[in-house]
Amino acid sequence: MPNMGCAMSRFGRNFPRKYCQKPTEEDLWTPNPVLISDRFMARTPEGFVPASTLNLLAAAWIQFQTHDWFNHEDVS
């Protein structure tokens, strides 16, 4: 499946395409990923504060990536 993870492709692949509407340009940019990234990555007045544990956002991202890396279909 060479298109998995390509730009402009859906994140979720739990439903067949015939049941999913193609997102509009506005849907893809709401909320604006650049704005979200800037707010999450902004420095605090205290300076850089390293994470002391693996947070839930990182865990959710790892789970998302793992589900995208592996195809869960029966190929036999």
Short mmCIF file of the C-alpha atoms (twelve columns), coordinates in Angstrom:
data_MODEL
# 
_entry.id   MODEL 
# 
loop_
_atom_site.group_PDB 
_atom_site.id 
_atom_site.type_symbol 
_atom_site.label_atom_id 
_atom_site.label_alt_id 
_atom_site.label_comp_id 
_atom_site.label_asym_id 
_atom_site.label_seq_id 
_atom_site.Cartn_x 
_atom_site.Cartn_y 
_atom_site.Cartn_z 
_atom_site.pdbx_PDB_model_num 
ATOM 1  C CA . MET A 1  0.000   0.000   0.000  1 
ATOM 2  C CA . PRO A 2  2.373   2.718   -1.211 1 
ATOM 3  C CA . ASN A 3  -0.028  5.600   -0.486 1 
ATOM 4  C CA . MET A 4  -0.283  4.904   3.256  1 
ATOM 5  C CA . GLY A 5  0.976   7.946   5.128  1 
ATOM 6  C CA . CYS A 6  1.230   10.140  2.026  1 
ATOM 7  C CA . ALA A 7  0.440   13.823  2.173  1 
ATOM 8  C CA . MET A 8  -3.279  14.595  1.937  1 
ATOM 9  C CA . SER A 9  -4.290  11.031  2.909  1 
ATOM 10 C CA . ARG A 10 -6.633  10.176  5.768  1 
ATOM 11 C CA . PHE A 11 -5.107  9.175   9.106  1 
ATOM 12 C CA . GLY A 12 -7.738  6.579   9.982  1 
ATOM 13 C CA . ARG A 13 -8.053  3.527   7.790  1 
ATOM 14 C CA . ASN A 14 -10.758 1.710   9.734  1 
ATOM 15 C CA . PHE A 15 -13.503 2.272   7.161  1 
ATOM 16 C CA . PRO A 16 -13.624 1.522   3.435  1 
ATOM 17 C CA . ARG A 17 -13.242 4.624   1.265  1 
ATOM 18 C CA . LYS A 18 -16.786 4.283   -0.100 1 
ATOM 19 C CA . TYR A 19 -18.080 5.171   3.400  1 
ATOM 20 C CA . CYS A 20 -15.751 8.154   3.889  1 
ATOM 21 C CA . GLN A 21 -16.048 11.604  2.413  1 
ATOM 22 C CA . LYS A 22 -12.936 13.256  1.028  1 
ATOM 23 C CA . PRO A 23 -11.986 16.085  3.403  1 
ATOM 24 C CA . THR A 24 -12.144 19.638  2.123  1 
ATOM 25 C CA . GLU A 25 -9.155  21.958  2.243  1 
ATOM 26 C CA . GLU A 26 -10.770 23.693  5.231  1 
ATOM 27 C CA . ASP A 27 -11.196 20.349  7.041  1 
ATOM 28 C CA . LEU A 28 -7.508  19.563  6.551  1 
ATOM 29 C CA . TRP A 29 -6.417  22.905  8.018  1 
ATOM 30 C CA . THR A 30 -8.863  23.048  10.962 1 
ATOM 31 C CA . PRO A 31 -7.373  23.312  13.495 1 
ATOM 32 C CA . ASN A 32 -4.308  24.791  11.860 1 
ATOM 33 C CA . PRO A 33 -1.425  22.341  12.483 1 
ATOM 34 C CA . VAL A 34 1.169   25.124  12.316 1 
ATOM 35 C CA . LEU A 35 -0.609  27.121  15.032 1 
ATOM 36 C CA . ILE A 36 -1.009  24.019  17.217 1 
ATOM 37 C CA . SER A 37 2.660   23.121  16.780 1 
ATOM 38 C CA . ASP A 38 3.789   26.668  17.601 1 
ATOM 39 C CA . ARG A 39 1.740   26.686  20.806 1 
ATOM 40 C CA . PHE A 40 2.895   23.234  21.941 1 
ATOM 41 C CA . MET A 41 6.536   23.918  21.152 1 
ATOM 42 C CA . ALA A 42 6.659   27.468  22.534 1 
ATOM 43 C CA . ARG A 43 9.300   28.158  25.144 1 
ATOM 44 C CA . THR A 44 8.115   29.040  28.618 1 
ATOM 45 C CA . PRO A 45 9.332   32.164  30.456 1 
ATOM 46 C CA . GLU A 46 11.428  29.833  32.637 1 
ATOM 47 C CA . GLY A 47 13.267  28.496  29.579 1 
ATOM 48 C CA . PHE A 48 13.500  24.918  28.383 1 
ATOM 49 C CA . VAL A 49 11.857  22.383  30.709 1 
ATOM 50 C CA . PRO A 50 12.747  18.785  29.785 1 
ATOM 51 C CA . ALA A 51 10.092  16.099  30.083 1 
ATOM 52 C CA . SER A 52 10.745  13.827  33.033 1 
ATOM 53 C CA . THR A 53 8.461   11.031  31.801 1 
ATOM 54 C CA . LEU A 54 6.922   9.847   28.561 1 
ATOM 55 C CA . ASN A 55 3.715   11.844  28.314 1 
ATOM 56 C CA . LEU A 56 0.337   10.760  26.912 1 
ATOM 57 C CA . LEU A 57 0.745   12.802  23.734 1 
ATOM 58 C CA . ALA A 58 3.942   10.917  22.898 1 
ATOM 59 C CA . ALA A 59 2.306   7.584   23.734 1 
ATOM 60 C CA . ALA A 60 -0.688  8.368   21.497 1 
ATOM 61 C CA . TRP A 61 1.645   9.365   18.639 1 
ATOM 62 C CA . ILE A 62 3.645   6.144   18.983 1 
ATOM 63 C CA . GLN A 63 0.437   4.084   18.934 1 
ATOM 64 C CA . PHE A 64 -0.763  5.975   15.839 1 
ATOM 65 C CA . GLN A 65 2.517   5.360   14.038 1 
ATOM 66 C CA . THR A 66 2.569   1.675   14.958 1 
ATOM 67 C CA . HIS A 67 -0.947  1.181   13.617 1 
ATOM 68 C CA . ASP A 68 0.052   2.856   10.367 1 
ATOM 69 C CA . TRP A 69 3.244   0.810   9.983  1 
ATOM 70 C CA . PHE A 70 1.535   -2.555  10.168 1 
ATOM 71 C CA . ASN A 71 -1.237  -3.834  7.929  1 
ATOM 72 C CA . HIS A 72 -3.766  -5.700  10.060 1 
ATOM 73 C CA . GLU A 73 -5.368  -7.610  7.208  1 
ATOM 74 C CA . ASP A 74 -5.185  -11.399 6.834  1 
ATOM 75 C CA . VAL A 75 -2.930  -12.022 3.842  1 
ATOM 76 C CA . SER A 76 -3.246  -15.807 3.748  1 
# 
